[in-house]
Amino acid sequence: MMMLGVMWMMTAVVVGFMLGRVSMYGQMGPVEEQEDSEEQQTGARKGFPWRGKGHHEEREHWSVGSPVSGFAEVHWVGENPVVTIEPDGDCVYAPANGKITRLFPMGNAFRLVTEFGAELYIQIGDGGDELMSRYYRPRIMQNEIVGKGKLLIEFDRRGLVMAGASCEVSVRVESCRYGGDVKETAGEQVRIGEEIFQVQGETGQEIPIRGRAFG
């Protein structure tokens, strides 16, 4: 009888221990899941790369600089934004890396396709009188690859003023090969190389390959 009582006591101890383990597991499971959820929420608040519905990628953007320094004015020709600058110097510089796709006969205007696909038309004066060509000295050739800041054209600003001709420099974005939006950012006064346009690409858009942009 004593042995039977001991066996019953040992059995009760084992069963009680197992029931206690099951009870503890049932209580700890939801707590661990709640801690994981809180860690994810904390990580999202701290800026860790959790990809949720509220995640937004920044758009790529590129800058078009001013080819001259002076007082600037922004207006539109149709759907194309134009920045017109009253220059305080006699030189026009490249506003971005690109290719001169056309140099006009008078030497006072050219087209530049930038490495990020924006096509620019830049002109000095009104270009109405071919006799004024003597006031312009291009330092570039058609189809030449140029870097931002390169000297493109020298012009006789004083001579143009004395002849009653305009010496304003206008910059127009005519198209963007890779799509996107064009935003004018010029202030009332700009310096050479200072941003006057910002070309904004699509979300996640890769920077175009230079050779394709110049094709």
Beta strands, then each sheet from edge to edge (+ up, - down):
strand 1: 59-65
strand 2: 70-77
strand 3: 80-87
strand 4: 91-93
strand 5: 98-103
strand 6: 109-114
strand 7: 118-124
strand 8: 136-138
strand 9: 145-146
strand 10: 151-155
strand 11: 169-176
strand 12: 181-184
strand 13: 189-190
strand 14: 195-203
sheet 1: 1+ 14- 12+
sheet 2: 9+ 5- 6+ 7- 11+ 3- 2+ 13-
sheet 3: 4+ 10- 8+
end
